[in-house]
């Protein structure tokens, strides 16, 4: 069974998500949402290819896969016997820019 490992950026993302929810919706909601996100991530230990291949969505070859949990995209890739959680980004964030450092098409037009 593969083990989940978080990148420093993913841990920072989770902290930011928690802080945002905590300040806007309170402790109970923050705990519930973080518990759901981490539970969904742990499911990857049993089903590592559960997520969608990002390359099929953006039409560019990449090792990233993602799952969607509580209005957040959890981006990860498989490394031998582990699942590396790379980023946890809100559905409102530009994940192309966050993951690859490039602007999306809609941002280029503005």
C-alpha positions as a printed Julia matrix, in Angstrom:
110×3 Matrix{Float64}:
   0.0    0.0     0.0
   1.3    3.45   -0.96
   1.93   6.07    1.72
   0.84   9.68    1.46
   3.54  12.35    1.76
   2.84  16.09    1.74
   5.08  18.69    0.11
   5.81  21.81    2.2
   3.59  23.82   -0.18
   0.68  21.4     0.3
   1.0   21.71    4.07
   1.03  25.5     3.73
  -2.05  25.3     1.48
  -3.91  23.25    4.1
  -2.95  25.76    6.79
  -4.19  28.64    4.62
  -7.47  26.82    3.92
  -7.94  26.17    7.64
  -7.17  29.8     8.54
  -9.58  31.13    5.91
 -12.43  28.85    6.97
 -11.73  29.46   10.65
 -11.89  33.23   10.27
 -14.98  33.17    8.03
 -17.04  30.23    9.26
 -15.71  29.17   12.66
 -13.92  26.28   14.3
 -16.54  23.55   13.75
 -16.75  24.16   10.01
 -12.96  24.36    9.69
 -12.51  21.04   11.49
 -15.22  19.34    9.41
 -13.82  20.52    6.08
 -10.17  19.73    6.92
 -11.21  16.29    8.16
 -13.04  15.63    4.87
 -10.09  16.81    2.75
  -7.55  14.7     4.67
  -9.91  11.71    4.61
 -10.22  11.99    0.83
  -6.43  12.22    0.57
  -6.01   9.09    2.73
  -8.3    7.2     0.34
  -5.51   7.55   -2.22
  -3.47   5.08   -0.16
  -5.95   2.38   -1.17
  -6.72   3.74   -4.64
  -3.73   5.76   -5.91
  -5.13   6.24   -9.43
  -8.49   7.41   -8.11
  -7.76  10.94   -9.28
  -8.08  12.38  -12.76
  -5.0   12.59  -14.99
  -4.41  16.35  -15.3
  -2.72  15.87  -18.67
  -6.05  14.79  -20.18
  -7.66  18.05  -19.0
  -4.97  20.54  -20.04
  -3.8   18.52  -23.08
  -0.16  18.71  -21.96
   1.77  15.66  -20.71
   2.21  15.8   -16.94
   2.55  13.38  -14.03
  -0.02  15.28  -11.96
  -3.32  13.75  -10.99
  -6.01  15.41   -8.9
  -9.04  14.79   -6.78
 -11.69  17.33   -5.85
 -12.62  17.71   -2.19
 -14.67  20.39   -0.44
 -14.23  22.99   -3.22
 -10.49  22.3    -3.42
  -8.3   20.53   -5.93
  -5.75  18.17   -4.41
  -2.88  17.76   -6.88
  -0.58  14.77   -6.49
   1.69  12.41   -8.34
   2.8    8.86   -7.79
   6.38   8.11   -6.78
   7.12   4.39   -6.5
   5.58   3.45   -3.14
   4.26   6.89   -2.17
   1.68   9.44   -3.17
   3.14  12.93   -3.08
   0.56  15.63   -2.39
   1.95  18.63   -4.24
  -0.69  21.35   -3.75
  -4.18  21.8    -2.33
  -5.77  24.71   -4.2
  -9.17  26.36   -3.99
 -11.41  25.94   -7.01
 -11.16  29.74   -7.38
  -7.37  29.73   -7.8
  -5.64  29.51  -11.17
  -4.13  26.05  -10.78
  -2.15  26.31  -14.03
  -0.35  29.37  -12.7
   0.13  27.82   -9.26
   1.46  24.48  -10.54
   3.45  25.56  -13.58
   4.09  29.27  -13.06
   2.36  30.28  -16.3
  -0.75  32.36  -16.87
  -3.95  30.79  -18.1
  -5.5   31.86  -21.41
  -8.18  34.0   -19.73
  -5.53  35.93  -17.8
  -3.49  36.55  -20.98
  -6.48  38.17  -22.65
  -6.88  40.8   -19.91
